[in-house]
Amino acid sequence: MSFLSFLRGHALFLTVVSFLLVAWCVAAAFLGAVWILILFTVLAVLFGAGLYIGLSYYFFQKRMARLKRLQREMEEVYLLGEVLPRPENAVEEVYFSVMKAVSRAAIDRVSGLRRTLDDYLDYVEGWVHEIKTPLTACSLILANGGDVKKLKTELRRADNLAESVLFYARLRTAGTDVRVTKFSVRDAAEEAVKNEMELLLAAGVQVETAGDFTVACDRQALVFSLKQLLVNCAKYCPGGHVKITAADDKLIVEDDGEGVPPHELPLVFARGFVGSAGRRRGGGTGMGLYLVKKTCEKSGVAVSAASEEGKYTRFTFTFSQGGEKAGQTADAGAPDI
């Protein structure tokens, strides 16, 4: 800061001093004071004011030099608010508090973004390792004559993994719009079953649908969530039976597999959680049900899990806006598989 700029910052002080000097000179002359006393007083006040301004500017420049040095030395400039020197007056105290608040908000924001980035990199790394399995299987199938059914099954696994990483990226994009449309939940369920037909047939899983109602939400998100559950059924419930029931504005997906241990049930939607059944089968990314939960939350759909070990696992989708019953469709349909 130049000296002139500094003086402009002390304009009020200089104005007051000047006014008092003029007033003193007028009053002293009116009272008949000798001119030497008036001159001495004026010079003394000017000297004091000049000394004050000079010393203030000197110490101000020293403080500014220190701040600039701190700024140059800080690798992360947003941390500057944490190392600022203590304020020397009431005005500086206000600015100091503001800078502290800004700095801490920036630190929290950067820390959150770094955690998000680390989570994303961890997921992508796990996803890359997991997608190698179906790709390697495809290579082996082709090298041994190319069984079409097996090839389709492995390609479906790879496609599911690719879709998962795309939905994960979609969740991380704040500006992604939710495409709300009105549709039949039974149609969405049948679309999910059809897409996962190869995996379900290969695992010997039978799927039955029952009931229907129309709902307004993101159809793509619901189909994706149902597909994730069916993939889990194919993996953890081979040779089992899955029933998808739509009634009372709820869509229930229930299998008769080995179930989830009670101590693991509260964690099934946690990011990266792999249960004991998953670890026995070689693990995974632990992201499937996490993506189901987050995708449903973004679409305004509540999802919950219930299970009894050795008997069943049940996932319930609840549509908060309510559904419109699609006629007399509560009768169980024929098994899709």
Secondary structure by P-SEA (a helix, b strand, c coil): ccaaaaaaaaaaaaaaaaaaaaaaaaaaaaacccaaaaaaaaaaaaaaaaaaaaaaaaaaaaaaaaaaaaaaaccccccccccccccccaaaaaaaaaaaaaaaaaaaaaaaaaaaaaaaaaaaaaaaaaaaaaaaaaaaaaaccccaaaaaaaaaaaaaaaaaaaaaaaaaccccccbbbbbbaaaaaaaaaaaaaaaaaaabbbbbbcbbbbbbccaaaaaaaaaaaaaaaaaccccbbbbbbbcccbbbbbbccccccccccccccccccccaaaaaaccccccaaaaaaaaaaaacbbbbbbbccccbbbbbbbbccbbbbcccccccccccc
